[in-house]
Amino acid sequence: MRGASAAKRAKPDPRRPLDLRLLARRECREAGLESLDYTFAGQRPAGTFAPVLVGVVGSGNLEVLVEPAPGTDCTIHIETSARGFGAIWDAVVSDFHQRHPLGGVRVSVNDMGATPAVVSLRLDQAISELPT
């Protein structure tokens, strides 16, 4: 795992109207969200699939977008309103990747204070919608 850094962002979800994506991005910057990025070596190629979006960004909840990505890595980008919880995020995403060692995927998480259990649930929910 290569640690958290302010690196590349996931592509916008084409299913969301552009106005809402731009508004959400501006609100994230104004709200002072923390960005965390992780890269894991993929062990099982995810193959070709349509992007999967689960959850909703709202108080105490989060949105997870899983998209195919070039290469064999699994990248995870997190935008969270809960600043200073990097160690907890490290544990949650490490556990996720141990359970789902996918490669060729990009996971984007937009969090508004969800508990680690809810984060894990949403990540599992997104992966369960991928073709097997």
Biotite code that builds the C-alpha atoms (Angstrom):
import biotite.structure as struc

atoms = struc.array([
    struc.Atom([0.000, 0.000, 0.000], chain_id="A", res_id=1, res_name="MET", atom_name="CA", element="C"),
    struc.Atom([1.296, 3.409, -0.865], chain_id="A", res_id=2, res_name="ARG", atom_name="CA", element="C"),
    struc.Atom([0.016, 5.854, 1.732], chain_id="A", res_id=3, res_name="GLY", atom_name="CA", element="C"),
    struc.Atom([-2.305, 8.793, 1.648], chain_id="A", res_id=4, res_name="ALA", atom_name="CA", element="C"),
    struc.Atom([-1.485, 11.708, -0.612], chain_id="A", res_id=5, res_name="SER", atom_name="CA", element="C"),
    struc.Atom([-3.378, 14.328, -2.548], chain_id="A", res_id=6, res_name="ALA", atom_name="CA", element="C"),
    struc.Atom([-3.098, 12.615, -5.944], chain_id="A", res_id=7, res_name="ALA", atom_name="CA", element="C"),
    struc.Atom([-5.398, 12.101, -8.912], chain_id="A", res_id=8, res_name="LYS", atom_name="CA", element="C"),
    struc.Atom([-9.154, 12.258, -8.529], chain_id="A", res_id=9, res_name="ARG", atom_name="CA", element="C"),
    struc.Atom([-11.658, 9.788, -9.926], chain_id="A", res_id=10, res_name="ALA", atom_name="CA", element="C"),
    struc.Atom([-13.487, 10.708, -13.111], chain_id="A", res_id=11, res_name="LYS", atom_name="CA", element="C"),
    struc.Atom([-16.884, 12.311, -12.563], chain_id="A", res_id=12, res_name="PRO", atom_name="CA", element="C"),
    struc.Atom([-19.888, 10.031, -12.601], chain_id="A", res_id=13, res_name="ASP", atom_name="CA", element="C"),
    struc.Atom([-21.562, 10.556, -15.997], chain_id="A", res_id=14, res_name="PRO", atom_name="CA", element="C"),
    struc.Atom([-24.905, 9.554, -14.473], chain_id="A", res_id=15, res_name="ARG", atom_name="CA", element="C"),
    struc.Atom([-24.940, 12.704, -12.350], chain_id="A", res_id=16, res_name="ARG", atom_name="CA", element="C"),
    struc.Atom([-25.830, 16.017, -13.962], chain_id="A", res_id=17, res_name="PRO", atom_name="CA", element="C"),
    struc.Atom([-22.723, 18.127, -14.510], chain_id="A", res_id=18, res_name="LEU", atom_name="CA", element="C"),
    struc.Atom([-24.159, 20.980, -12.419], chain_id="A", res_id=19, res_name="ASP", atom_name="CA", element="C"),
    struc.Atom([-24.437, 18.716, -9.360], chain_id="A", res_id=20, res_name="LEU", atom_name="CA", element="C"),
    struc.Atom([-20.921, 17.296, -9.806], chain_id="A", res_id=21, res_name="ARG", atom_name="CA", element="C"),
    struc.Atom([-19.418, 20.780, -10.024], chain_id="A", res_id=22, res_name="LEU", atom_name="CA", element="C"),
    struc.Atom([-21.478, 22.012, -7.086], chain_id="A", res_id=23, res_name="LEU", atom_name="CA", element="C"),
    struc.Atom([-20.493, 18.998, -4.977], chain_id="A", res_id=24, res_name="ALA", atom_name="CA", element="C"),
    struc.Atom([-16.820, 19.509, -5.827], chain_id="A", res_id=25, res_name="ARG", atom_name="CA", element="C"),
    struc.Atom([-16.976, 23.206, -4.901], chain_id="A", res_id=26, res_name="ARG", atom_name="CA", element="C"),
    struc.Atom([-18.795, 22.417, -1.646], chain_id="A", res_id=27, res_name="GLU", atom_name="CA", element="C"),
    struc.Atom([-16.128, 19.822, -0.757], chain_id="A", res_id=28, res_name="CYS", atom_name="CA", element="C"),
    struc.Atom([-13.342, 22.359, -1.173], chain_id="A", res_id=29, res_name="ARG", atom_name="CA", element="C"),
    struc.Atom([-15.227, 25.004, 0.791], chain_id="A", res_id=30, res_name="GLU", atom_name="CA", element="C"),
    struc.Atom([-16.080, 22.540, 3.565], chain_id="A", res_id=31, res_name="ALA", atom_name="CA", element="C"),
    struc.Atom([-12.407, 21.663, 4.057], chain_id="A", res_id=32, res_name="GLY", atom_name="CA", element="C"),
    struc.Atom([-12.740, 17.942, 3.433], chain_id="A", res_id=33, res_name="LEU", atom_name="CA", element="C"),
    struc.Atom([-9.759, 15.682, 3.924], chain_id="A", res_id=34, res_name="GLU", atom_name="CA", element="C"),
    struc.Atom([-8.520, 13.723, 0.890], chain_id="A", res_id=35, res_name="SER", atom_name="CA", element="C"),
    struc.Atom([-6.866, 10.329, 1.275], chain_id="A", res_id=36, res_name="LEU", atom_name="CA", element="C"),
    struc.Atom([-5.471, 8.154, -1.526], chain_id="A", res_id=37, res_name="ASP", atom_name="CA", element="C"),
    struc.Atom([-4.427, 4.513, -1.410], chain_id="A", res_id=38, res_name="TYR", atom_name="CA", element="C"),
    struc.Atom([-2.980, 2.138, -3.979], chain_id="A", res_id=39, res_name="THR", atom_name="CA", element="C"),
    struc.Atom([-2.941, -1.630, -3.537], chain_id="A", res_id=40, res_name="PHE", atom_name="CA", element="C"),
    struc.Atom([-1.447, -4.261, -5.826], chain_id="A", res_id=41, res_name="ALA", atom_name="CA", element="C"),
    struc.Atom([-4.364, -6.118, -7.372], chain_id="A", res_id=42, res_name="GLY", atom_name="CA", element="C"),
    struc.Atom([-4.397, -9.884, -7.155], chain_id="A", res_id=43, res_name="GLN", atom_name="CA", element="C"),
    struc.Atom([-7.630, -10.637, -9.051], chain_id="A", res_id=44, res_name="ARG", atom_name="CA", element="C"),
    struc.Atom([-8.526, -8.680, -12.219], chain_id="A", res_id=45, res_name="PRO", atom_name="CA", element="C"),
    struc.Atom([-12.005, -7.192, -11.995], chain_id="A", res_id=46, res_name="ALA", atom_name="CA", element="C"),
    struc.Atom([-12.507, -7.383, -15.764], chain_id="A", res_id=47, res_name="GLY", atom_name="CA", element="C"),
    struc.Atom([-14.857, -5.177, -17.745], chain_id="A", res_id=48, res_name="THR", atom_name="CA", element="C"),
    struc.Atom([-17.875, -3.710, -15.974], chain_id="A", res_id=49, res_name="PHE", atom_name="CA", element="C"),
    struc.Atom([-20.071, -0.624, -15.936], chain_id="A", res_id=50, res_name="ALA", atom_name="CA", element="C"),
    struc.Atom([-19.363, 1.833, -13.110], chain_id="A", res_id=51, res_name="PRO", atom_name="CA", element="C"),
    struc.Atom([-21.222, 1.013, -9.888], chain_id="A", res_id=52, res_name="VAL", atom_name="CA", element="C"),
    struc.Atom([-22.567, 3.711, -7.555], chain_id="A", res_id=53, res_name="LEU", atom_name="CA", element="C"),
    struc.Atom([-24.039, 2.889, -4.133], chain_id="A", res_id=54, res_name="VAL", atom_name="CA", element="C"),
    struc.Atom([-25.070, 4.991, -1.154], chain_id="A", res_id=55, res_name="GLY", atom_name="CA", element="C"),
    struc.Atom([-25.850, 8.647, -0.865], chain_id="A", res_id=56, res_name="VAL", atom_name="CA", element="C"),
    struc.Atom([-23.796, 11.548, 0.406], chain_id="A", res_id=57, res_name="VAL", atom_name="CA", element="C"),
    struc.Atom([-25.569, 12.789, 3.483], chain_id="A", res_id=58, res_name="GLY", atom_name="CA", element="C"),
    struc.Atom([-25.059, 13.227, 7.178], chain_id="A", res_id=59, res_name="SER", atom_name="CA", element="C"),
    struc.Atom([-23.638, 10.019, 8.627], chain_id="A", res_id=60, res_name="GLY", atom_name="CA", element="C"),
    struc.Atom([-23.544, 8.268, 5.270], chain_id="A", res_id=61, res_name="ASN", atom_name="CA", element="C"),
    struc.Atom([-21.360, 7.979, 2.177], chain_id="A", res_id=62, res_name="LEU", atom_name="CA", element="C"),
    struc.Atom([-21.317, 7.328, -1.535], chain_id="A", res_id=63, res_name="GLU", atom_name="CA", element="C"),
    struc.Atom([-19.048, 4.717, -3.163], chain_id="A", res_id=64, res_name="VAL", atom_name="CA", element="C"),
    struc.Atom([-18.247, 4.659, -6.873], chain_id="A", res_id=65, res_name="LEU", atom_name="CA", element="C"),
    struc.Atom([-16.359, 1.703, -8.348], chain_id="A", res_id=66, res_name="VAL", atom_name="CA", element="C"),
    struc.Atom([-15.002, 2.071, -11.882], chain_id="A", res_id=67, res_name="GLU", atom_name="CA", element="C"),
    struc.Atom([-12.757, 0.012, -14.115], chain_id="A", res_id=68, res_name="PRO", atom_name="CA", element="C"),
    struc.Atom([-9.230, 1.417, -14.335], chain_id="A", res_id=69, res_name="ALA", atom_name="CA", element="C"),
    struc.Atom([-6.212, 0.667, -16.491], chain_id="A", res_id=70, res_name="PRO", atom_name="CA", element="C"),
    struc.Atom([-3.465, -1.447, -14.984], chain_id="A", res_id=71, res_name="GLY", atom_name="CA", element="C"),
    struc.Atom([-3.518, -4.023, -12.237], chain_id="A", res_id=72, res_name="THR", atom_name="CA", element="C"),
    struc.Atom([-3.739, -1.832, -9.140], chain_id="A", res_id=73, res_name="ASP", atom_name="CA", element="C"),
    struc.Atom([-6.718, -1.023, -6.948], chain_id="A", res_id=74, res_name="CYS", atom_name="CA", element="C"),
    struc.Atom([-6.786, 2.696, -6.188], chain_id="A", res_id=75, res_name="THR", atom_name="CA", element="C"),
    struc.Atom([-9.016, 4.183, -3.525], chain_id="A", res_id=76, res_name="ILE", atom_name="CA", element="C"),
    struc.Atom([-9.688, 7.916, -3.266], chain_id="A", res_id=77, res_name="HIS", atom_name="CA", element="C"),
    struc.Atom([-11.543, 9.231, -0.231], chain_id="A", res_id=78, res_name="ILE", atom_name="CA", element="C"),
    struc.Atom([-13.062, 12.660, 0.400], chain_id="A", res_id=79, res_name="GLU", atom_name="CA", element="C"),
    struc.Atom([-14.237, 12.848, 4.004], chain_id="A", res_id=80, res_name="THR", atom_name="CA", element="C"),
    struc.Atom([-15.699, 15.462, 6.303], chain_id="A", res_id=81, res_name="SER", atom_name="CA", element="C"),
    struc.Atom([-14.222, 13.606, 9.300], chain_id="A", res_id=82, res_name="ALA", atom_name="CA", element="C"),
    struc.Atom([-10.732, 15.093, 9.388], chain_id="A", res_id=83, res_name="ARG", atom_name="CA", element="C"),
    struc.Atom([-7.943, 13.457, 11.397], chain_id="A", res_id=84, res_name="GLY", atom_name="CA", element="C"),
    struc.Atom([-9.123, 9.854, 11.160], chain_id="A", res_id=85, res_name="PHE", atom_name="CA", element="C"),
    struc.Atom([-6.429, 8.645, 8.744], chain_id="A", res_id=86, res_name="GLY", atom_name="CA", element="C"),
    struc.Atom([-5.436, 5.669, 10.897], chain_id="A", res_id=87, res_name="ALA", atom_name="CA", element="C"),
    struc.Atom([-9.033, 4.410, 10.946], chain_id="A", res_id=88, res_name="ILE", atom_name="CA", element="C"),
    struc.Atom([-9.341, 4.846, 7.172], chain_id="A", res_id=89, res_name="TRP", atom_name="CA", element="C"),
    struc.Atom([-6.038, 2.951, 6.776], chain_id="A", res_id=90, res_name="ASP", atom_name="CA", element="C"),
    struc.Atom([-7.511, 0.013, 8.703], chain_id="A", res_id=91, res_name="ALA", atom_name="CA", element="C"),
    struc.Atom([-10.871, 0.065, 6.859], chain_id="A", res_id=92, res_name="VAL", atom_name="CA", element="C"),
    struc.Atom([-9.394, 0.167, 3.336], chain_id="A", res_id=93, res_name="VAL", atom_name="CA", element="C"),
    struc.Atom([-6.707, -2.408, 4.193], chain_id="A", res_id=94, res_name="SER", atom_name="CA", element="C"),
    struc.Atom([-9.391, -4.762, 5.503], chain_id="A", res_id=95, res_name="ASP", atom_name="CA", element="C"),
    struc.Atom([-11.493, -4.115, 2.379], chain_id="A", res_id=96, res_name="PHE", atom_name="CA", element="C"),
    struc.Atom([-8.607, -4.964, 0.064], chain_id="A", res_id=97, res_name="HIS", atom_name="CA", element="C"),
    struc.Atom([-7.775, -8.127, 2.028], chain_id="A", res_id=98, res_name="GLN", atom_name="CA", element="C"),
    struc.Atom([-11.371, -9.290, 1.512], chain_id="A", res_id=99, res_name="ARG", atom_name="CA", element="C"),
    struc.Atom([-11.582, -8.077, -2.121], chain_id="A", res_id=100, res_name="HIS", atom_name="CA", element="C"),
    struc.Atom([-8.072, -8.068, -3.674], chain_id="A", res_id=101, res_name="PRO", atom_name="CA", element="C"),
    struc.Atom([-9.305, -6.715, -7.008], chain_id="A", res_id=102, res_name="LEU", atom_name="CA", element="C"),
    struc.Atom([-7.060, -5.189, -9.631], chain_id="A", res_id=103, res_name="GLY", atom_name="CA", element="C"),
    struc.Atom([-7.891, -2.752, -12.397], chain_id="A", res_id=104, res_name="GLY", atom_name="CA", element="C"),
    struc.Atom([-10.392, -0.813, -10.296], chain_id="A", res_id=105, res_name="VAL", atom_name="CA", element="C"),
    struc.Atom([-10.711, 2.715, -8.998], chain_id="A", res_id=106, res_name="ARG", atom_name="CA", element="C"),
    struc.Atom([-12.845, 3.228, -5.881], chain_id="A", res_id=107, res_name="VAL", atom_name="CA", element="C"),
    struc.Atom([-14.033, 6.720, -4.969], chain_id="A", res_id=108, res_name="SER", atom_name="CA", element="C"),
    struc.Atom([-15.591, 7.395, -1.575], chain_id="A", res_id=109, res_name="VAL", atom_name="CA", element="C"),
    struc.Atom([-17.443, 10.602, -0.686], chain_id="A", res_id=110, res_name="ASN", atom_name="CA", element="C"),
    struc.Atom([-17.990, 10.447, 3.066], chain_id="A", res_id=111, res_name="ASP", atom_name="CA", element="C"),
    struc.Atom([-20.013, 12.637, 5.397], chain_id="A", res_id=112, res_name="MET", atom_name="CA", element="C"),
    struc.Atom([-19.112, 11.087, 8.729], chain_id="A", res_id=113, res_name="GLY", atom_name="CA", element="C"),
    struc.Atom([-20.111, 7.446, 8.255], chain_id="A", res_id=114, res_name="ALA", atom_name="CA", element="C"),
    struc.Atom([-18.933, 4.960, 10.872], chain_id="A", res_id=115, res_name="THR", atom_name="CA", element="C"),
    struc.Atom([-16.316, 2.362, 9.864], chain_id="A", res_id=116, res_name="PRO", atom_name="CA", element="C"),
    struc.Atom([-19.031, -0.324, 9.838], chain_id="A", res_id=117, res_name="ALA", atom_name="CA", element="C"),
    struc.Atom([-21.140, 1.669, 7.375], chain_id="A", res_id=118, res_name="VAL", atom_name="CA", element="C"),
    struc.Atom([-18.065, 2.321, 5.206], chain_id="A", res_id=119, res_name="VAL", atom_name="CA", element="C"),
    struc.Atom([-17.318, -1.413, 5.065], chain_id="A", res_id=120, res_name="SER", atom_name="CA", element="C"),
    struc.Atom([-20.959, -2.186, 4.300], chain_id="A", res_id=121, res_name="LEU", atom_name="CA", element="C"),
    struc.Atom([-21.055, 0.286, 1.380], chain_id="A", res_id=122, res_name="ARG", atom_name="CA", element="C"),
    struc.Atom([-17.736, -0.958, -0.027], chain_id="A", res_id=123, res_name="LEU", atom_name="CA", element="C"),
    struc.Atom([-18.994, -4.567, 0.114], chain_id="A", res_id=124, res_name="ASP", atom_name="CA", element="C"),
    struc.Atom([-22.308, -3.505, -1.415], chain_id="A", res_id=125, res_name="GLN", atom_name="CA", element="C"),
    struc.Atom([-20.528, -1.885, -4.382], chain_id="A", res_id=126, res_name="ALA", atom_name="CA", element="C"),
    struc.Atom([-18.311, -4.935, -4.976], chain_id="A", res_id=127, res_name="ILE", atom_name="CA", element="C"),
    struc.Atom([-21.313, -7.275, -4.770], chain_id="A", res_id=128, res_name="SER", atom_name="CA", element="C"),
    struc.Atom([-22.791, -5.497, -7.792], chain_id="A", res_id=129, res_name="GLU", atom_name="CA", element="C"),
    struc.Atom([-19.775, -6.279, -9.996], chain_id="A", res_id=130, res_name="LEU", atom_name="CA", element="C"),
    struc.Atom([-20.118, -9.175, -12.448], chain_id="A", res_id=131, res_name="PRO", atom_name="CA", element="C"),
    struc.Atom([-18.678, -12.424, -11.119], chain_id="A", res_id=132, res_name="THR", atom_name="CA", element="C"),
])
